[in-house]
Amino acid sequence: MKIKIAPSILSADFGKLNEEIKSVEKYADLIHVDVMDGHFVPNITLGAPVVAKICAKIPLDVHLMIENPGNYVEDFAKAGADIITVHSEACKDLKGLLKKIRALGVKVGVSVKPKTPISAISKVLDDVDMVLIMTVEPGFGGQKFMEEMMEKVATLRKNKPKLDIEVDGGINEETAKIAVKAGANVLVAGSYIFGAKNRKKAIESLR
């Protein structure tokens, strides 16, 4: 499977967001947008009005780390999200919400935190385009990669050979190899890319 790279704007300079995106979009496959509400995770980032101002030539991969995501998916679809990923832990009716996202004309993703087993999403694997396995506790950038999460990735890949499996958290040149070997094909990297002197080189080192 093709390895896709999704630079996370969580580590970009928000004061010049579109310039930052321009510096990586030629070499990347997706732009990863972390949306945090200060409730589901202990941090606040940005909302749909900011996403609407993003100018990117590649798809926007919007990761909702928020409570009651069903109240906001429409706003993010209208703001230009190409894929919307919600957390299973934040959804009372996960299957229903995934159906709602699909009806908005965008791709559908589901994510699990490190402590959540993948059995929590086994019933919706046929309803999604992508599964996001968190390889850090969501909420802050720059955390250490949790290698024990690769068991989830390997199990998913075995059961769903064609599914996009995304990993997010602590991805760099070394951990990318571990993730890909386990079966991940979409790699989210924030500080590793946006903190690099040569961002093109940083992205290429992950493939």
FENMORA-V11137 format. One record per helix or strand of 3 or more residues. SS is the DSSP state (hx for helix, st for strand). FROM is the first residue (numbers start at 1). TO is the last residue. Records with the same first field share a line. If there is no record, write none. Layout:
# FENMORA-V11137
SS->FROM-TO + FROM-TO
This chain:
# FENMORA-V11137
st->4-8 + 30-37 + 59-65 + 83-87 + 107-112 + 130-134 + 164-168 + 186-189
hx->9-11 + 14-25 + 48-51 + 69-71 + 73-78 + 88-90 + 94-103 + 118-127 + 147-159 + 173-182 + 191-194 + 199-206
